[in-house]
Amino acid sequence: MPELEVKTGRNVTDIKSGLLSLEKENYILWEDKSDTRNIVIIEGWERGQIRPMSPGDATRYFTEY
């Protein structure tokens, strides 16, 4: 949690609220809420959006362009 506070500039209450919202919307699974290391990401991007990069895109970018 301290690392999230530093990186986001938010306090613990705001961070927990955001994480609980993500859990409610089924973006993450957070069974043991005593530690953020227990968070499992179910969806890594917003629904309805295309994936930013498919597997292998970064390699193709550097080898083909």
N, C-alpha and C positions, 0 to 999 in steps of 0.2 A: 504494500500500500504506500509506503513512503516514496518509492520510485514513481508511482503513478501521480502522487501529489506534486513531485518536482517536475515531471515531464508534462503534466497537463496544466499546472498552475491552479488546480482545484483543491478544495478541502476534502477530507474523508467522507463527509456527509454527501457531498455532490457526487463523488466517485461511486459510492455505494448505491446511490439513487440511480445513477446511469447504468450500473451493472445489473441492478435488479430489473430495470426496464428492459435491458437486453435479454435477460433471462425470461421475463414474462412474454417477450415477443419471439422466444425460441431461437435467438441468435447464439446464445451461450448456455451451457449447463454449469451450474454452480451449487453443488450439493452441500459441501462443507464451507460455509460462509465465513469461517474463522481465518481463512487464508486465501489470497488471490491466486496462489499457485495451483489451486484445485479447480480453476476455471477451465472448461473444455469449450473450444470454439466449434459451434455447429455450422454456422454460415459466416464466411469471412468478408462478405460484401453485401450491400443492400439488395433486397429482393427486387426483381424487375430490371436490374442493371446487368449488362454483360460483364463477364470477368475482365479485370484490367489486363491480364496477360494469361495466356494458356501455357501449360507446361512446355518448356522448350523455346518459347518466344524470345527470351533474353539471349539464348545461345544463337538463335537464328539472326537476331538483330546484329550481333557483333560479327557474325561470319558472313552475312549476305549484304550488308550495307557499308 
